[in-house]
Amino acid sequence: MQMKTALFVDGGYLRACSKGAGHVYDNAFIEKFAHSCFIGDEYLFRIFYYDAPEYKGKVTLPVSGGETTFQSSDKWLTDLAKLERFAVRRGTIGFRGWRPKNIPIAGAALTDGDFAPAFEQKGVDMRIGLDIATFSDQASVHRVVLVSGDTDMIPAMKHARKAGLEVGLIQLAAPAHSLHNTLKAHSDFVRHVGWPDAA
């Protein structure tokens, strides 16, 4: 019997880990990685990808007080949603100020270039949790597999297991950190998946 399986991907988490490993993060990479998360006895029901488009808007520079404009496009998310068996859920991203790039040298005058913008993604964890809960209540799949390192996923994982679904976690290859033990404790298995172009 094939296990009808849905994959839930936290895009921010996957992006950070893959870029840390030196990979180009684009839709081809996402698609190839997502398909590599499935094994022989699983029927790919759907791949749910959660992310937020890059920040777009004007902000005040930290030293000069001038303005700079962040330009972005969400076309890549629109294109990703068109791929076979993919569904894209969008969160939001907000500007949270500026953070120093380096420890300033004593006596040196600071410039705008000494600071990097800080952004905060919102709504992704909630959407993942709600979708997993919905699948659990409707018994739409036999198994859910999660690509995330966030312990905020635990309530949704517990809910799915109580509803009789198998819950799996994807452990990414180095340099990604090992999954937190509390996440592992609320899963049925951990599956190690390498980077798709690291054959």
PyMOL commands that set and color helices and strands:
alter all, ss='L'
color gray80, all
select helices_A, chain A and resi 11-20+27-36+75-81+112-114+124-138+151-162+181-185
alter helices_A, ss='H'
color red, helices_A
select strands_A, chain A and resi 3-10+42-51+57-60+67-70+86-90+92-100+115-122+143-147+166-172+189-193
alter strands_A, ss='S'
color yellow, strands_A
deselect
rebuild
show_as cartoon
